[in-house]
Amino acid sequence: MAQDLKLQIMLRAVDKVTRPLKGVIKTAKSLNSQLTENATELRELSGLQKSIGGYKKLQSQLGSTASSIDNTRRSLAEMGRTIAQTEKPTKRQLAQFDKAKHQLSNLRHAHQEQKLALLASADALRKSSIDVRRLSSEESKLAKRIDSVNNKMNQHGEQLDKVRRKQRLLTKAKNSYNRTLEKQAYLSVVGTAGYATGTTALQSVTDMIQPGIEFESQMSKVSALTRVNKDSQEFQSLWQQAMQLGASTSFSASEAAAGMQFLAMAGFEVNEIYAAMPGVLSLAKASGNELAATADIASNIISGFKLEATDMNRVGDVLAATITRSNVTLDMLGETMKYVAPAAQKIGTSLEEASAMAGLLGDVGIQASMAGTVLRSLHTRLAAPPKAAKDALRQLSVQTMDTAGKMRPLPEILADIAKKTENLSNAKQLELFIDIAGQEAGTGFAELIERSGSGRIEEFANLLKQSGGEVARISAQMSDNMAGDIKAMESAWSALQITLSTSNSAPVRELVQSVTGVINRITEWTNQNPVLAAQIVKFVAIAGALILGFGGLAITVASIVGPFAVMKYALSTVGIKSLGLLSGIKSLGTGLLSVAKTAIPFLGKAFVWLGRLFLMNYRADY
């Protein structure tokens, strides 16, 4: 009872002497809170100021747009009168009249949008108690409120500076406190450091061999898809090529293996994969696509046009030349070719001609599957025209077949149609184009006819036919920079990791298999001896509980050091010694040192450090 009373008296004394410190902290928190509120209010007021400015700007824009509408309306009326008085208006006059109408429509739309924006801005200002009818007065009031908030912030800032000066007086005592906490932290870090060191070492090894593991897994897929044995010369040639490409290009060996996988899935033989891979890599680099996706696209095109694997360089050159001269990407072009390639191959349209038409359609926004649909429809309907298409072609006197009964080249047919329809009205042209190409492909067909009439299709196709070496040139230029050098270095590093991993693959696999065997034998033994296994598990659980208990004791005692240090710190800030508490600390420290000499060896060091901590707190005062 007497001990409890003594402890209560001591705690009250500590509370009294630490009250000034608590007051300083409380004052600082209050000032910080007030400054935060001031800053929030200032942001809100500044936001209102900005909103008023925005409202005035919208008013100005609305007036300007209204003036433009009046001017455009007068100009349109004048052009209308001129056209009405002209017996046969020129195309240019009609085009200017249509352009003016479109411009007036856009201005009216913009005017409506600005009115809505102005109403919304006014509504937002009214919700913030701003009268938009008296903006000058409101702006003046707002400026005064901002000045008032700034003055408050200055006052609170000065008060906070005074509090901070008081806090600096506590630095000497706090330094002693921090030194004590450093010793406490040491006890917590010792075990963690060992764990972290081991984890880091194992992680480094894992990071080193992981690329090799992924590469082997990828090449196993290639082996399965090509149906060749891993020990065969054919497979080894692919293995070496993937390694060589990974070490000498911006792509890793695993990425090269993924490209091989897609070629194998497309039915390429080993020798065909070997021949095609350099071209695939160059195309991937030139297009910026992933290597695996590039291999998929290129192999699909080769299959669709029934080309040989040795044509991969030609395919790469044509695709690279197309995507760098028109508004299509490799993905878009690949999607287009899915639709058109089979039909184009059947009637003799070359890859270059199909790519040229796809690129020209892409320039007007008809891309990917949309372009594929247009081109497929053209090929099928011109090869076997339905009634509407036959009638339209007959009306234009355009022949789709030559004297031998074979379909003429598509660019020639389009050029004939362009020539026969050039003097027809827009409406009549579109009607015929829809009859020939179908409802869905009619507009795309119209774009191709327009470009065919100017010779753009044949010109583009001839350019693509002469694009040999294009993909290699683009790939080399794109890699000729620091980023390319870094990427090549990363690929070379990956190749080194794979080499290190695969050269040690046998012993590592043997180790993993051995561990698996041990686990299987333990499982088998446990099934045969269930009672004994249960006793072992119970023993391990008890031992773990004991170790956990000792560990918990060490952590608990370490946590006590912190509060003692806080108490000592609080007392020292007001110049008071640590009273009789330190005699208790000294006794506890001495006792821990004694325990450390006789306790379990692996706990001894921790207790020694705890004892030293308590004694350090004691000796620092006497």
C-alpha positions as CSV (number, residue, x, y, z in Angstrom):
1,M,0.0,0.0,0.0
2,A,2.8,2.4,1.0
3,Q,4.6,1.5,-2.3
4,D,1.5,2.3,-4.3
5,L,1.2,5.7,-2.5
6,K,4.8,6.5,-3.1
7,L,4.5,5.7,-6.8
8,Q,1.4,7.9,-7.1
9,I,3.2,10.8,-5.5
10,M,6.2,10.4,-7.8
11,L,4.0,10.2,-10.9
12,R,2.2,13.4,-9.8
13,A,5.5,15.2,-9.4
14,V,6.6,14.1,-12.8
15,D,3.4,15.3,-14.2
16,K,3.9,18.8,-12.6
17,V,7.4,19.3,-13.8
18,T,6.6,18.1,-17.4
19,R,3.5,20.3,-17.6
20,P,5.4,23.3,-19.2
21,L,6.8,21.0,-21.9
22,K,3.3,19.7,-22.6
23,G,2.0,23.3,-22.7
24,V,4.6,24.2,-25.3
25,I,3.7,21.3,-27.5
26,K,0.0,22.1,-27.1
27,T,0.5,25.7,-28.1
28,A,2.6,24.7,-31.1
29,K,-0.2,22.3,-32.3
30,S,-2.8,25.0,-31.8
31,L,-0.8,27.6,-33.8
32,N,-0.2,25.0,-36.5
33,S,-3.9,24.3,-36.7
34,Q,-4.8,28.0,-36.9
35,L,-2.2,28.5,-39.7
36,T,-3.7,25.5,-41.5
37,E,-7.2,27.0,-41.2
38,N,-5.9,30.4,-42.4
39,A,-4.2,28.7,-45.4
40,T,-7.4,26.9,-46.3
41,E,-9.4,30.1,-46.1
42,L,-6.9,31.9,-48.2
43,R,-7.0,29.1,-50.9
44,E,-10.8,29.4,-50.9
45,L,-10.7,33.2,-51.3
46,S,-8.1,33.0,-54.0
47,G,-10.3,30.4,-55.7
48,L,-13.2,32.8,-55.6
49,Q,-11.0,35.6,-57.0
50,K,-10.0,33.3,-59.9
51,S,-13.6,32.3,-60.5
52,I,-14.6,36.0,-60.8
53,G,-11.8,36.5,-63.3
54,G,-13.0,33.5,-65.3
55,Y,-16.6,34.9,-65.3
56,K,-15.4,38.2,-66.7
57,K,-13.3,36.4,-69.3
58,L,-16.4,34.3,-70.4
59,Q,-18.4,37.6,-70.7
60,S,-15.7,39.0,-73.0
61,Q,-15.6,35.7,-75.1
62,L,-19.4,35.7,-75.4
63,G,-19.4,39.2,-76.8
64,S,-16.6,38.5,-79.2
65,T,-18.4,35.3,-80.5
66,A,-21.7,37.3,-80.9
67,S,-19.8,39.8,-83.0
68,S,-18.3,37.1,-85.1
69,I,-21.7,35.6,-85.7
70,D,-23.1,38.9,-86.9
71,N,-20.1,39.4,-89.3
72,T,-20.4,35.8,-90.6
73,R,-24.2,36.1,-91.1
74,R,-23.8,39.3,-93.1
75,S,-21.0,37.7,-95.2
76,L,-23.2,34.6,-95.8
77,A,-26.1,36.7,-96.9
78,E,-23.9,38.6,-99.3
79,M,-22.6,35.3,-100.8
80,G,-26.1,34.0,-101.0
81,R,-27.3,37.0,-103.0
82,T,-24.3,36.8,-105.3
83,I,-24.9,33.1,-106.0
84,A,-28.6,33.7,-106.6
85,Q,-27.8,36.4,-109.1
86,T,-25.3,34.2,-110.9
87,E,-26.7,31.9,-113.6
88,K,-24.1,29.1,-113.1
89,P,-22.2,29.6,-109.8
90,T,-18.7,28.2,-109.8
91,K,-17.6,25.3,-107.6
92,R,-15.4,27.7,-105.7
93,Q,-18.4,30.0,-104.9
94,L,-20.4,27.0,-103.7
95,A,-17.6,25.7,-101.6
96,Q,-17.0,29.1,-100.0
97,F,-20.8,29.4,-99.3
98,D,-20.8,25.9,-97.7
99,K,-17.7,26.8,-95.7
100,A,-19.3,30.0,-94.4
101,K,-22.5,28.1,-93.4
102,H,-20.3,25.6,-91.6
103,Q,-18.4,28.4,-89.9
104,L,-21.7,30.1,-88.8
105,S,-23.0,26.8,-87.4
106,N,-19.8,26.3,-85.4
107,L,-19.9,29.9,-84.1
108,R,-23.6,29.5,-83.0
109,H,-22.7,26.2,-81.3
110,A,-19.7,27.9,-79.6
111,H,-21.9,30.8,-78.6
112,Q,-24.4,28.4,-77.0
113,E,-21.6,26.6,-75.1
114,Q,-20.2,29.9,-73.9
115,K,-23.7,31.0,-72.6
116,L,-24.1,27.8,-70.7
117,A,-20.6,28.1,-69.3
118,L,-21.3,31.7,-68.2
119,L,-24.6,30.6,-66.6
120,A,-22.8,27.8,-64.8
121,S,-20.0,30.2,-63.6
122,A,-22.6,32.7,-62.4
123,D,-24.5,30.0,-60.5
124,A,-21.3,28.9,-58.8
125,L,-20.5,32.4,-57.8
126,R,-24.0,32.9,-56.4
127,K,-23.6,29.8,-54.3
128,S,-20.5,31.4,-52.9
129,S,-22.5,34.5,-52.1
130,I,-21.0,36.6,-54.9
131,D,-23.4,39.0,-56.7
132,V,-22.4,38.9,-60.4
133,R,-24.3,42.2,-60.9
134,R,-21.8,44.0,-58.7
135,L,-18.5,42.3,-59.5
136,S,-16.4,45.4,-58.8
137,S,-17.8,45.7,-55.3
138,E,-17.5,42.0,-54.7
139,E,-13.8,42.0,-55.9
140,S,-13.0,44.9,-53.5
141,K,-14.6,43.0,-50.6
142,L,-12.7,39.9,-51.5
143,A,-9.4,41.7,-51.6
144,K,-10.1,43.1,-48.1
145,R,-10.8,39.6,-46.8
146,I,-7.6,38.2,-48.3
147,D,-5.6,41.1,-46.7
148,S,-7.2,40.2,-43.3
149,V,-6.4,36.5,-43.6
150,N,-2.8,37.4,-44.6
151,N,-2.5,39.6,-41.5
152,K,-3.8,36.7,-39.3
153,M,-1.3,34.3,-40.8
154,N,1.6,36.8,-40.1
155,Q,0.5,37.1,-36.5
156,H,0.2,33.4,-36.0
157,G,3.6,32.9,-37.7
158,E,5.3,35.3,-35.3
159,Q,3.7,33.5,-32.4
160,L,4.9,30.2,-33.8
161,D,8.4,31.5,-34.1
162,K,8.4,32.3,-30.3
163,V,7.2,28.8,-29.5
164,R,10.0,27.4,-31.7
165,R,12.6,29.5,-29.8
166,K,11.4,27.9,-26.6
167,Q,11.6,24.5,-28.1
168,R,15.2,25.1,-29.1
169,L,16.1,25.5,-25.4
170,L,15.2,21.8,-25.0
171,T,17.9,20.6,-27.5
172,K,20.5,19.7,-25.0
173,A,18.2,17.4,-23.0
174,K,16.8,15.9,-26.2
175,N,20.3,14.9,-27.4
176,S,20.7,12.8,-24.3
177,Y,17.3,11.3,-24.9
178,N,18.2,10.4,-28.5
179,R,21.4,8.7,-27.5
180,T,19.4,6.4,-25.2
181,L,16.9,5.6,-27.9
182,E,19.8,4.7,-30.3
183,K,20.9,2.0,-27.8
184,Q,17.3,0.8,-27.6
185,A,17.0,0.7,-31.4
186,Y,20.2,-1.4,-31.5
187,L,18.5,-4.2,-29.6
188,S,15.6,-4.2,-32.2
189,V,17.9,-4.0,-35.2
190,V,20.4,-6.8,-34.4
191,G,18.1,-9.7,-35.4
192,T,16.5,-7.8,-38.2
193,A,19.9,-7.0,-39.8
194,G,20.9,-10.6,-40.0
195,Y,17.6,-11.6,-41.5
196,A,17.8,-8.8,-44.1
197,T,21.4,-9.6,-45.0
198,G,20.4,-13.2,-45.7
199,T,17.3,-12.2,-47.6
200,T,19.3,-9.8,-49.7
201,A,21.9,-12.4,-50.6
202,L,19.3,-14.9,-51.6
203,Q,17.4,-12.3,-53.5
204,S,20.6,-11.4,-55.4
205,V,21.1,-15.0,-56.4
206,T,17.4,-15.3,-57.4
207,D,17.6,-12.1,-59.5
208,M,20.7,-13.4,-61.3
209,I,19.3,-16.8,-62.3
210,Q,15.7,-15.7,-62.9
211,P,16.3,-14.6,-66.6
212,G,17.8,-18.0,-67.3
213,I,14.9,-19.8,-65.8
214,E,12.4,-17.7,-67.9
215,F,14.5,-18.3,-71.0
216,E,14.7,-22.1,-70.5
217,S,10.9,-22.2,-69.9
218,Q,10.3,-20.1,-73.1
219,M,12.6,-22.3,-75.2
220,S,10.9,-25.4,-73.9
221,K,7.6,-24.0,-75.4
222,V,9.5,-23.5,-78.7
223,S,10.7,-27.1,-78.5
224,A,7.2,-28.4,-77.9
225,L,5.6,-26.4,-80.7
226,T,8.3,-27.2,-83.3
227,R,8.3,-30.9,-82.1
228,V,12.1,-31.1,-82.0
229,N,14.1,-32.6,-79.2
230,K,16.0,-30.3,-77.0
231,D,19.2,-32.3,-77.7
232,S,18.8,-32.0,-81.5
233,Q,21.1,-29.9,-83.6
234,E,18.0,-28.0,-84.9
235,F,16.9,-26.9,-81.4
236,Q,20.5,-26.0,-80.5
237,S,20.6,-23.7,-83.5
238,L,17.5,-21.9,-82.3
239,W,18.9,-21.7,-78.8
240,Q,22.1,-20.2,-80.0
241,Q,20.3,-17.7,-82.3
242,A,18.1,-16.5,-79.4
243,M,21.2,-16.0,-77.2
244,Q,23.0,-14.2,-80.0
245,L,20.1,-11.9,-80.8
246,G,19.6,-11.2,-77.1
247,A,23.3,-10.3,-76.7
248,S,23.6,-8.1,-79.8
249,T,20.2,-6.4,-80.2
250,S,18.0,-4.3,-78.0
251,F,15.8,-7.3,-77.3
252,S,16.5,-9.9,-74.6
253,A,17.0,-13.6,-75.4
254,S,13.7,-14.4,-73.7
255,E,11.9,-11.9,-76.0
256,A,13.5,-13.5,-79.0
257,A,12.4,-16.9,-77.8
258,A,8.8,-15.5,-77.4
259,G,9.0,-14.4,-81.0
260,M,10.1,-17.9,-82.1
261,Q,7.1,-19.3,-80.2
262,F,4.6,-17.3,-82.3
263,L,6.3,-18.3,-85.5
264,A,6.2,-21.9,-84.4
265,M,2.5,-21.5,-83.6
266,A,2.0,-20.2,-87.2
267,G,3.4,-23.5,-88.6
268,F,7.0,-22.3,-89.3
269,E,9.6,-25.1,-89.5
270,V,12.9,-24.7,-87.5
271,N,14.9,-23.5,-90.5
272,E,12.1,-21.1,-91.4
273,I,12.1,-19.7,-87.9
274,Y,15.8,-19.3,-88.0
275,A,15.6,-17.4,-91.3
276,A,12.7,-15.2,-90.3
277,M,13.9,-14.0,-86.8
278,P,16.3,-11.2,-87.8
279,G,13.7,-9.6,-90.0
280,V,11.1,-9.9,-87.2
281,L,13.5,-8.2,-84.7
282,S,14.2,-5.3,-87.1
283,L,10.4,-4.9,-87.7
284,A,9.7,-4.9,-84.0
285,K,12.4,-2.2,-83.4
286,A,11.2,-0.1,-86.3
287,S,7.5,-0.3,-85.3
288,G,8.0,0.0,-81.5
289,N,5.9,-3.1,-80.9
290,E,6.7,-5.9,-78.6
291,L,8.7,-8.7,-80.3
292,A,6.1,-11.4,-79.7
293,A,3.3,-9.3,-81.1
294,T,5.4,-8.4,-84.1
295,A,6.1,-12.1,-84.8
296,D,2.4,-12.9,-84.6
297,I,1.5,-10.1,-87.1
298,A,4.3,-10.9,-89.6
299,S,3.6,-14.6,-89.5
300,N,-0.1,-14.0,-90.1
301,I,0.6,-11.9,-93.1
302,I,3.0,-14.4,-94.6
303,S,0.4,-17.1,-94.1
304,G,-2.5,-14.9,-95.5
305,F,-0.6,-14.1,-98.7
306,K,0.9,-17.6,-98.9
307,L,4.5,-16.3,-98.9
308,E,7.6,-18.2,-97.9
309,A,9.5,-17.7,-94.6
310,T,12.4,-16.4,-96.6
311,D,10.1,-13.5,-97.6
312,M,10.1,-12.2,-94.0
313,N,12.6,-9.4,-94.9
314,R,10.4,-8.3,-97.7
315,V,7.3,-8.3,-95.5
316,G,9.2,-6.3,-92.8
317,D,10.4,-3.8,-95.4
318,V,6.9,-3.3,-96.8
319,L,5.2,-3.0,-93.4
320,A,7.9,-0.6,-92.1
321,A,7.7,1.6,-95.2
322,T,3.9,1.7,-94.9
323,I,3.6,2.6,-91.2
324,T,6.3,5.3,-91.6
325,R,4.5,6.9,-94.6
326,S,0.9,6.7,-93.6
327,N,-1.4,7.1,-90.6
328,V,-1.4,3.5,-89.5
329,T,0.5,1.5,-86.9
330,L,1.8,-2.1,-87.2
331,D,-1.1,-3.3,-85.1
332,M,-3.6,-1.5,-87.3
333,L,-2.0,-2.9,-90.5
334,G,-1.9,-6.4,-89.0
335,E,-5.6,-6.1,-88.2
336,T,-6.4,-4.9,-91.7
337,M,-4.5,-7.8,-93.3
338,K,-6.4,-10.4,-91.3
339,Y,-9.5,-9.4,-93.4
340,V,-8.0,-8.7,-96.8
341,A,-5.0,-11.0,-97.2
342,P,-6.9,-14.3,-98.0
343,A,-9.1,-12.5,-100.6
344,A,-6.2,-10.5,-102.0
345,Q,-4.0,-13.6,-102.5
346,K,-6.8,-15.3,-104.3
347,I,-7.2,-12.7,-107.0
348,G,-3.5,-11.7,-107.3
349,T,-3.3,-8.5,-105.3
350,S,0.3,-8.2,-104.0
351,L,1.3,-7.4,-100.5
352,E,2.6,-4.0,-101.6
353,E,-0.7,-3.1,-103.3
354,A,-2.8,-4.2,-100.4
355,S,-0.5,-2.3,-98.0
356,A,-0.6,0.9,-100.2
357,M,-4.4,0.9,-100.1
358,A,-4.5,0.2,-96.4
359,G,-2.1,3.1,-95.8
360,L,-4.1,5.5,-97.9
361,L,-7.3,4.6,-96.1
362,G,-5.5,5.1,-92.8
363,D,-4.7,8.7,-93.8
364,V,-8.4,9.5,-93.8
365,G,-9.1,7.6,-90.5
366,I,-10.3,4.3,-92.0
367,Q,-8.0,2.0,-90.1
368,A,-7.6,-1.5,-88.7
369,S,-10.7,-3.7,-89.1
370,M,-12.6,-0.9,-90.8
371,A,-10.0,-0.8,-93.6
372,G,-9.9,-4.6,-93.7
373,T,-13.7,-4.7,-94.2
374,V,-13.5,-2.1,-97.0
375,L,-10.7,-3.9,-98.9
376,R,-12.1,-7.4,-98.4
377,S,-15.5,-6.2,-99.7
378,L,-13.8,-4.7,-102.8
379,H,-11.9,-7.8,-103.6
380,T,-14.9,-10.2,-103.2
381,R,-17.4,-7.9,-105.0
382,L,-15.2,-7.1,-107.9
383,A,-14.1,-10.8,-108.3
384,A,-17.7,-12.0,-108.2
385,P,-20.0,-8.9,-108.6
386,P,-23.5,-9.2,-107.3
387,K,-26.3,-7.7,-109.5
388,A,-26.1,-4.1,-108.2
389,A,-22.3,-4.1,-108.7
390,K,-22.7,-5.7,-112.2
391,D,-25.2,-3.1,-113.2
392,A,-23.0,-0.2,-112.0
393,L,-19.9,-1.5,-113.7
394,R,-21.8,-2.1,-116.9
395,Q,-23.2,1.4,-116.7
396,L,-19.6,2.7,-116.4
397,S,-18.3,0.3,-119.1
398,V,-15.6,-1.0,-116.7
399,Q,-14.3,-4.5,-117.2
400,T,-13.0,-6.4,-114.2
401,M,-11.7,-9.4,-116.2
402,D,-9.1,-9.5,-118.9
403,T,-9.5,-11.4,-122.2
404,A,-8.1,-14.5,-120.6
405,G,-10.9,-14.5,-117.9
406,K,-8.5,-13.4,-115.1
407,M,-9.3,-10.6,-112.9
408,R,-7.4,-7.4,-113.8
409,P,-5.1,-5.8,-111.1
410,L,-7.3,-3.9,-108.6
411,P,-5.4,-0.6,-109.0
412,E,-6.2,-0.6,-112.7
413,I,-9.9,-1.3,-112.1
414,L,-10.0,1.5,-109.6
415,A,-8.3,3.9,-112.0
416,D,-10.9,3.1,-114.7
417,I,-13.7,3.7,-112.3
418,A,-12.2,7.0,-111.2
419,K,-11.9,8.1,-114.8
420,K,-15.4,7.1,-115.7
421,T,-17.0,8.9,-112.7
422,E,-14.9,12.1,-112.5
423,N,-17.6,14.2,-114.3
424,L,-20.5,12.8,-112.3
425,S,-22.1,14.6,-109.4
426,N,-21.1,13.7,-105.9
427,A,-24.4,12.1,-105.2
428,K,-24.3,9.9,-108.3
429,Q,-20.7,8.9,-107.6
430,L,-21.6,7.8,-104.1
431,E,-24.6,5.9,-105.4
432,L,-22.4,3.9,-107.9
433,F,-19.7,3.3,-105.3
434,I,-22.2,1.8,-102.8
435,D,-23.6,-0.4,-105.6
436,I,-20.1,-1.6,-106.4
437,A,-18.6,-1.9,-103.0
438,G,-21.6,-2.4,-100.8
439,Q,-23.3,-0.2,-98.2
440,E,-20.6,-0.7,-95.5
441,A,-17.6,-0.2,-97.7
442,G,-19.0,2.5,-100.0
443,T,-17.4,5.5,-98.3
444,G,-14.0,3.8,-98.0
445,F,-14.2,2.8,-101.7
446,A,-14.9,6.5,-102.5
447,E,-11.7,7.5,-100.8
448,L,-9.7,4.9,-102.8
449,I,-11.3,6.0,-106.1
450,E,-10.3,9.6,-105.3
451,R,-6.7,8.6,-104.7
452,S,-6.6,6.2,-107.6
453,G,-7.6,9.0,-110.0
454,S,-4.6,10.9,-108.9
455,G,-2.3,7.9,-109.3
456,R,-1.5,7.7,-105.6
457,I,-2.2,4.0,-105.2
458,E,0.1,2.8,-108.0
459,E,2.7,5.4,-106.9
460,F,2.6,4.2,-103.3
461,A,2.6,0.5,-104.3
462,N,5.7,1.1,-106.5
463,L,7.4,2.8,-103.7
464,L,6.7,-0.2,-101.4
465,K,8.0,-2.5,-104.1
466,Q,11.3,-0.6,-104.0
467,S,11.6,-0.5,-100.2
468,G,14.2,-3.2,-99.8
469,G,16.4,-2.6,-96.7
470,E,13.8,-0.1,-95.3
471,V,13.3,-1.9,-92.0
472,A,17.0,-2.4,-91.3
473,R,17.6,1.3,-92.0
474,I,14.8,2.5,-89.7
475,S,15.8,0.0,-86.9
476,A,19.5,1.2,-87.1
477,Q,18.5,4.8,-86.9
478,M,16.2,4.3,-84.0
479,S,18.9,2.5,-82.0
480,D,21.6,5.1,-82.8
481,N,21.2,7.0,-79.5
482,M,21.9,6.8,-75.8
483,A,18.6,5.0,-75.1
484,G,19.4,2.4,-77.7
485,D,22.9,1.9,-76.2
486,I,21.4,1.4,-72.7
487,K,18.8,-1.0,-74.1
488,A,21.6,-3.0,-75.8
489,M,23.6,-3.0,-72.6
490,E,20.6,-4.3,-70.7
491,S,20.1,-7.1,-73.3
492,A,23.8,-8.0,-73.1
493,W,23.5,-8.2,-69.3
494,S,20.4,-10.4,-69.5
495,A,22.4,-12.7,-71.9
496,L,25.2,-12.9,-69.3
497,Q,22.6,-13.8,-66.6
498,I,21.1,-16.5,-68.8
499,T,24.6,-17.9,-69.5
500,L,25.5,-18.0,-65.8
501,S,22.1,-19.6,-65.0
502,T,22.1,-22.2,-67.7
503,S,25.7,-23.2,-67.2
504,N,24.8,-24.0,-63.6
505,S,21.4,-25.3,-64.3
506,A,22.3,-29.0,-63.7
507,P,23.6,-28.6,-60.1
508,V,20.7,-26.2,-59.2
509,R,18.1,-28.6,-60.7
510,E,19.8,-31.5,-58.8
511,L,19.6,-29.5,-55.6
512,V,15.9,-28.7,-56.1
513,Q,15.1,-32.3,-57.0
514,S,17.0,-33.5,-53.9
515,V,15.0,-31.2,-51.6
516,T,11.8,-32.4,-53.3
517,G,12.9,-36.0,-52.6
518,V,13.5,-35.2,-49.0
519,I,10.1,-33.6,-48.6
520,N,8.5,-36.6,-50.2
521,R,10.3,-39.0,-47.9
522,I,9.3,-37.0,-44.8
523,T,5.7,-37.1,-46.0
524,E,5.9,-40.9,-46.5
525,W,7.5,-41.3,-43.0
526,T,4.8,-39.1,-41.4
527,N,2.0,-41.3,-43.0
528,Q,3.7,-44.4,-41.6
529,N,4.3,-43.0,-38.0
530,P,1.4,-40.7,-37.2
531,V,1.6,-40.9,-33.4
532,L,5.4,-40.2,-33.3
533,A,4.9,-37.3,-35.8
534,A,2.3,-35.8,-33.6
535,Q,4.6,-35.9,-30.5
536,I,7.4,-34.2,-32.6
537,V,5.0,-31.5,-33.6
538,K,3.9,-30.9,-30.0
539,F,7.6,-30.7,-28.9
540,V,8.4,-28.2,-31.6
541,A,5.3,-26.1,-30.6
542,I,6.4,-26.1,-26.9
543,A,10.0,-25.2,-27.8
544,G,8.7,-22.4,-30.0
545,A,6.5,-21.0,-27.2
546,L,9.5,-20.9,-24.8
547,I,11.7,-19.1,-27.4
548,L,8.8,-16.8,-28.0
549,G,8.5,-16.1,-24.3
550,F,12.2,-15.2,-23.9
551,G,12.0,-13.1,-27.1
552,G,9.0,-11.3,-25.8
553,L,10.7,-10.6,-22.5
554,A,13.7,-9.1,-24.2
555,I,11.4,-6.9,-26.4
556,T,9.3,-5.9,-23.4
557,V,12.4,-4.8,-21.4
558,A,13.8,-3.0,-24.4
559,S,10.5,-1.1,-24.7
560,I,10.8,-0.1,-21.0
561,V,14.1,1.7,-21.8
562,G,12.2,4.2,-24.0
563,P,9.7,5.4,-21.3
564,F,12.6,5.7,-18.7
565,A,14.5,7.8,-21.2
566,V,11.4,10.0,-21.8
567,M,11.1,10.6,-18.1
568,K,14.7,11.5,-17.7
569,Y,14.4,13.9,-20.6
570,A,11.3,15.6,-19.2
571,L,13.0,16.1,-15.8
572,S,16.2,17.4,-17.3
573,T,14.5,20.0,-19.4
574,V,13.5,21.9,-16.1
575,G,16.8,21.2,-14.3
576,I,15.4,18.5,-11.9
577,K,17.4,15.4,-11.0
578,S,15.8,12.0,-11.5
579,L,15.0,11.6,-7.7
580,G,14.9,8.2,-6.3
581,L,13.7,6.5,-9.5
582,L,17.3,6.1,-10.7
583,S,18.2,3.9,-7.7
584,G,15.6,1.5,-8.9
585,I,16.9,1.8,-12.5
586,K,20.4,1.0,-11.2
587,S,19.1,-2.1,-9.4
588,L,17.2,-3.3,-12.4
589,G,20.2,-2.8,-14.7
590,T,22.5,-4.7,-12.3
591,G,20.0,-7.5,-12.1
592,L,19.8,-7.8,-15.8
593,L,23.6,-8.0,-16.0
594,S,23.5,-10.8,-13.5
595,V,20.8,-12.7,-15.5
596,A,22.8,-12.2,-18.7
597,K,25.8,-14.1,-17.2
598,T,23.7,-17.2,-16.4
599,A,20.9,-17.2,-19.0
600,I,20.8,-19.1,-22.3
601,P,23.8,-18.0,-24.4
602,F,21.9,-16.6,-27.4
603,L,19.8,-14.3,-25.0
604,G,22.8,-13.3,-22.9
605,K,24.1,-10.6,-25.3
606,A,20.7,-8.9,-25.4
607,F,20.4,-8.8,-21.6
608,V,23.9,-7.4,-21.4
609,W,22.9,-4.5,-23.7
610,L,19.7,-3.9,-21.7
611,G,21.7,-3.7,-18.5
612,R,24.1,-1.3,-20.0
613,L,21.2,0.9,-21.1
614,F,19.7,1.2,-17.6
615,L,23.1,1.9,-16.0
616,M,23.9,4.5,-18.6
617,N,20.7,6.4,-17.6
618,Y,21.8,6.2,-14.0
619,R,25.4,7.2,-14.5
620,A,24.4,10.1,-16.7
621,D,22.9,11.8,-13.7
622,Y,25.5,11.1,-11.0
